């Protein structure tokens, strides 16, 4: 089953536009040292939509090779089913333990389109598939009826739900087969989602700063909800930065650059880093929260 902390690392980009493989390996090894439950390259934090298929296949191989036995969950989202199936094949060949699939589109997708996507993919693959419900980036909103229909497909193993949906964990469980786990996303909701009964946390911050994310996760697993909520409240300035900058990726890129985990700038163009003033604020908050290590 897919449970616990799934950490989503950045895919750092070098100055020539290629993947900075050395920095990526360092990020993966950092997660291994921390002891995360799953390593999840090529999620939104991993800039999957900006990489060529061959780059994504290479990143997957590097992740599996350096994961030291920790299972690897790989993002395979693309705008065309044909490409999704090729990415799934590449990931499975590389040794991925699970596939993470978002309904990516240019033309708006219907519920029938999205169900058909998951139906086509689950028919062809041999490893578990995680439904990646991320309306902030895909602009597609799952209904309860679609959750239920997709959850009944073979090899669907987990659903990555938006943070706000964690208040409805009980309702969602009634819709899904018992083997389908629920994972909260949206880092500000991590502690609350786990306490509400989510089986795991799909975390962006955990891909760069695994220690505080693990503190929250392990506390909930031990039944220590107070510690988890206290740690999440302590990190509120970081959650506020994510909200202010339209998501976590630019903030996490700044943090990774400041900690010399990657070389600046590390995001794929046309994405730009934060302004000098915003970077200064991120670094000040990082140091105030004692996360600059």
N, C-alpha and C positions, 0 to 999 in steps of 0.2 A: 504494500500500500504506500501511497505517496503522502507522507506526513512530515511533521517537523519543520525545520527552517530550510527553505530553498533560497539560495543566495544568487542574485543576478549581477554578475560583474560587468563592468564596462568592456567594450572592445576598443582599445586605444588605437588611434590612427597616427601614423608617423607623418613627418613633414612632407614626404613625397606622395602621400595619399594612400599608402599601403597599410595593412594591419601591422602594428608594432608587436610582433610575436613575442619578443623578449618581455615586454611589459605585460602582455596578456598572461603569459606563463607565470609571471610574478604574482599577478592578481589571483590566479587559480591556486597557486601554492600558498598564498596568504589564507585562502578559505580552507584549505586542507589543514594548515596549522591550527586554525581556530576551531575546527571540528564541526563544520556545518553538516547538515543532513543530506542536502542535495546541492550540486553546483549547476546553475542554470544559465549557460551562455546563450547569447543571441535572443534575449528578450528585448523589450523596449529599451532598457538601460544599455543593452549590448548592441544597439543600433542596427539590428538585423535588416531593417528595410533599406539601409543605405549600402549594403554589401552585395557584391556579386556572388552567384552560387558557388564558384570555386573558392572564394574567400570564406564563405560560410562553412564549406566542407573542411577547409583547413583549420579554422577556428575550432570546429567540433573535434577534429582529430587531436589538436593540441590540448583541449580541455580533458578529453578522455585519457590521453597519455599522462597527464600530470595530475589527475584527480586522486591518485593513490588509493583507488578502490571506492572512493565516494561516488555514488551514482550520479550520472550526468543527464540532465533534462535539457533538450535542445529546441530552440525556437525554429519552426519551419514555416512560418507565415509568409504568404506571397499573394499577389493579386490573381493569379491563375492556378487552377487546380493542377494542371500539368506540372507547373513549377513546384508546387507544394509536394507532389508525389516524388519528384526528383530529389528535393531536399530531404524528404523523409528517408528515401533510399540511401542517400549519402550519410545521413546521421546514423542510421542503423548499421551500415557497413563499418562506420567508425567506432561503433560500440556504445552508442547512446542507450541509456536505460529507459528513457521516456521521451516523448515528443510533445512540444508545447505549440498549440495551434490557435492563432487568432484569425478571425474572419477579416482579412485585409481586403481593401477595395479601392477602386477609383470611382466607378459607378456605385451608387448606394445599393446595398444588398437587401434582399427580402428575407423573411424567415425561411422560405423554401430554399433560397440560394444557400443559406448558411447550413441548414440541415443537410442539404445535398453535399456540401463540402465535407462535413464530418462523416457522412455516410460513405462517400467515395474514398476518403483517406482510411477510415477504420477497416474498410474492406480489403485494403492492400497491405497494411502494415502488420508487424508481428510484435511490437512493443506497446506498452501503455501510452495512451494519448491524454493530454491535459487540455481541457477547454479553457482558452485564454479570453476571458470576458473583460475587455479593457475599453469601455466606451470613450474614455478620454482621448485615445489615439485612433481607434477604429471608427468611432462615431456610429457604432451599431449597438443597439440595446437589446439584450436577450429578454424575452418574456418567460414567465414561469412555464408556459406550455412548451417553449423551445428547450428550456433546460431539461424538462422531463423527457422530451422526445430524443434529444441528443444523448442524455444520460443512459438511455436504454440501448444505445448502440454498442456493439462488441468493442472491447479494448478501451472504452472511455473509462479512465481511472480516477480523474479528479476534475474539479471545476475551480478555476481561479476567479473568485468573485470580487467585485469592487467593494471597498471598505464599508461603504454605507449599507451594503446588503447583509453585512454580518449580523445586524439586528434581527434578521429573518432566518437565522440558521435553522431553527426548528422547523419552520415552514418549508424551507428548501429540502431538508432531509426527508420530509414526507413525500416529496416528488421524485426522489432519486433512489436507485438501487442501493442497498446497504454497502456495497463495496466501493461506491464512488465517494471519494473524500472531498471535503470543502477546504479551500485555502483562501485566507484573507489576503488582499493586496491593498496598496495605499498605506504607506508606512505609519502614518499617524493613527491608523485603525488597527495596527498589528496586535497590540496588547488586548484591546477590547474585543477584537475578533476571536482571538484564541480563547479568551475567557468565556465568550459567548458560545463556544463549542466547536469552532473551526479546528480541523485536524492539523492544519499547517499554516505557515506564513510565507507567502511569496514576496520576498523583500528586496527592494532596490538598494536601500541603505546597507543591508547585510552583505552586498557584493563588494563594497568598498570598506565599510566599517563593521565587520562581522561581530565584534565583541559585544557592543550594546544590544544588537539584535538577538544574539544568543542569550544574553542576560535575561531579556524579556521572555524569550521562548522557553528556556529551561525553568524559569520561575513558574510559569503557568503549568508546565508539565509536572512540576513538583507540587502543584496546588497552592503555591505562594502568590496569589493574585495581587496582594498588596505591593510586593516588590516589583512585579511586572508593571503595574500602573504607576508606581513611583518613578521607575526608570523611564517609562514613556512620557510622563509629565516633565521629567528633567530635560528630555530631548525636544520639548515643544518648540524652542527657538529654531531647531533644525526643521521640524515639520512646517513651521511657518515660512521658512525660506523656500521649501519645496512649493508651497501654495503660491507664494509671491512670484516665483519665477516660472510658473506654468508647468510644474513637474519637477522631478528630482534630477534629471540627467545633467543639466548645466551646473547645478550645485555640486553634485557628486564628481563631475569632471574637475571642477575647481579644487575640491578636497583632494582628489587623487593627484592632481598636479602639485598642490602645496606639499603633500606628503612625499613627493618624489617617487610615487608609485608608477607614474607615467610622465611623459615629456609633454610640455605645453606647446601648442594647443593639441588636444587629443581627440576632439570631436570631428566627425566627418562633415565637410562642407556640403550644403550651405549652413549647417548649424554653427553658430558662433558661441564663443564663451561669454561669460558675464563681463559687464563693464568693470573698469578698475575699481570704482566705488563699491559695486556689488561684491566683487572678489574680496575686497578688504573686509566687508561686513561678514562674509562667510568665514574667513580666516579668524576673525575676532571671536565669532560664536564657536567655532571649532575649538579654539584654545580655551575659551571660558568654560566649555563643557568637558574639558580635559580629554578631548578626542584626537588631539594632534600628535598621535603616536602610532 
